[in-house]
Each structure stands twice: as C-alpha cells, then as structure tokens.
Amino acid sequence: MHVQDGRAFTAAHEGAFDRILVDAPCTGLGALRRRPEARWRKTPSDVPELVALQEDLLRGALDALAPAESSPM
C-alpha cells in the first residue's frame, strides 16, 4: 500500500502497472440530495482547480501503465 500524491507516485513508476484504478476527486455536487449543505461549500472557482487535478491524475495513471501486449490474431 502506498500513501502519496498520485501525481508524484505515478511519475516515479512509469510503465510499472498492468492496471490502475484512479479515484479522482470530484465536486461532490452530485450528492446534493443527500447532503444539501454541500452546495454552500463549493464555488464555481473550485471547478477549474479540480479539473486540473483530475487531468494530472489521469495523465499520470496513463504514464504508469505498462504497454499493452499485442496478442496474435
């Protein structure tokens, strides 16, 4: 188990993994029905920062994936 910023971890492990599960942060606004108070904790200016973080995590995960083996047809 590793506890580290996913961006730094994947940069240090390029091509090392066959599978990666990314749990990228979201705005949480999809759960407003269950947690209506969440609407007061988010602002439109939070979204671009989250989008940039999501992109960094996904790009890092792609770089950390091992090349797919081509199967003979």
C-alpha positions as CSV (number, residue, x, y, z in Angstrom):
1,M,0.0,0.0,0.0
2,H,1.3,3.5,-0.8
3,V,0.1,6.8,0.6
4,Q,1.4,9.6,-1.6
5,D,0.2,12.2,-4.0
6,G,-0.8,10.2,-7.1
7,R,0.9,12.6,-9.4
8,A,4.3,12.1,-7.8
9,F,3.8,8.3,-7.4
10,T,3.0,7.7,-11.0
11,A,5.8,9.9,-12.2
12,A,8.3,7.6,-10.3
13,H,6.7,4.4,-11.6
14,E,6.4,4.9,-15.4
15,G,5.2,1.8,-17.2
16,A,5.1,-0.3,-14.0
17,F,1.5,-1.3,-13.7
18,D,-0.9,-3.6,-15.7
19,R,-4.0,-2.0,-14.1
20,I,-4.7,1.2,-12.3
21,L,-7.8,2.4,-10.5
22,V,-8.0,6.2,-10.2
23,D,-10.3,7.7,-7.6
24,A,-10.1,11.3,-8.8
25,P,-11.7,14.0,-6.6
26,C,-15.0,15.4,-7.8
27,T,-17.0,18.5,-6.8
28,G,-19.4,16.3,-4.7
29,L,-22.3,18.3,-6.2
30,G,-23.9,15.0,-7.5
31,A,-24.9,14.2,-3.9
32,L,-26.8,17.4,-3.1
33,R,-30.0,15.4,-2.5
34,R,-28.3,13.5,0.4
35,R,-26.1,16.4,1.5
36,P,-27.8,19.7,0.6
37,E,-25.4,21.7,2.7
38,A,-22.6,20.8,0.3
39,R,-23.9,23.5,-2.1
40,W,-22.6,26.2,0.3
41,R,-19.1,24.7,0.4
42,K,-18.4,24.9,-3.3
43,T,-17.9,27.8,-5.6
44,P,-17.6,28.0,-9.4
45,S,-13.9,28.9,-8.9
46,D,-13.3,25.4,-7.3
47,V,-14.1,23.6,-10.5
48,P,-11.1,24.5,-12.7
49,E,-8.7,23.5,-9.9
50,L,-10.4,20.1,-9.6
51,V,-10.4,19.7,-13.4
52,A,-6.6,20.3,-13.5
53,L,-6.0,17.8,-10.7
54,Q,-8.2,15.2,-12.4
55,E,-6.3,15.6,-15.6
56,D,-2.9,15.4,-13.8
57,L,-4.0,12.2,-12.1
58,L,-5.4,10.6,-15.2
59,R,-2.3,11.5,-17.3
60,G,0.0,10.1,-14.6
61,A,-2.0,6.9,-14.4
62,L,-1.7,6.5,-18.2
63,D,2.1,7.0,-18.0
64,A,2.3,4.5,-15.2
65,L,0.6,1.8,-17.2
66,A,2.7,-0.9,-18.8
67,P,2.5,-1.1,-22.6
68,A,-0.3,-3.4,-23.6
69,E,0.9,-6.7,-25.0
70,S,-0.3,-7.3,-28.5
71,S,-2.0,-10.6,-29.0
72,P,-1.5,-12.6,-32.2
73,M,-4.6,-12.6,-34.4
